Amino acid sequence: NENDEIEKKIFLQIIDFSWRSHLQYLEQLRQVIGLRSYGQKDPLSEFKKEAFILFERLLEKIKIDVVKFLLNLKIVISDNKKEEEKSAIKPMGKKIQRNEKCPCGSGKKYKHCCGRI
């Protein structure tokens, strides 16, 4: 189903963007976590706690972003095929013989396509 494919692509894009920003936050946390040792706290355990909180926020953000995006999404389906068929079937100066290829572009003989009786 096309709708499922669109939802999957949107979901993956949001996860990708959120994961990249999450990695940047973790890098910033890694750089400043060493200062916690001055406060007599174990930097490793502090990093684990902070990273877990960031991960929980990441999951919430992904859920919220996906729902917001899907609720605000408007799918427009164009009828290009119908428009192409209408534009392709224009009256030509000569009469189309039944065994010639159909001018609509289907590749079938005219008698089996648009010239069917």
VENNOR-V310367 format. One record per pair of residues at least 24 apart in sequence whose C-alpha atoms are under 10 Angstrom apart, sorted by the first residue. I is the first residue (numbers start at 0). J is the second residue. D is the distance in whole Angstrom. If there is no record, write none. Layout:
<<I:J:D> <I:J:D>>
This chain:
<<2:74:9> <5:69:10> <5:74:10> <6:65:9> <6:68:10> <6:69:8> <9:64:10> <9:65:8> <9:68:8> <9:69:8> <10:61:8> <10:62:9> <10:64:9> <10:65:6> <10:66:10> <10:68:9> <10:69:9> <11:65:10> <12:65:10> <13:60:9> <13:61:7> <13:62:9> <13:64:7> <13:65:7> <13:68:9> <14:57:9> <14:58:9> <14:60:9> <14:61:6> <14:62:9> <14:64:9> <14:65:9> <15:61:10> <16:61:9> <17:57:7> <17:58:9> <17:60:8> <17:61:7> <17:64:9> <18:54:9> <18:57:8> <18:58:10> <18:61:9> <20:57:9> <21:50:9> <21:53:7> <21:54:8> <21:56:9> <21:57:7> <22:53:10> <22:54:10> <24:50:9> <24:53:8> <25:49:9> <25:50:7> <25:53:8> <25:54:9> <28:53:10> <88:113:9>>
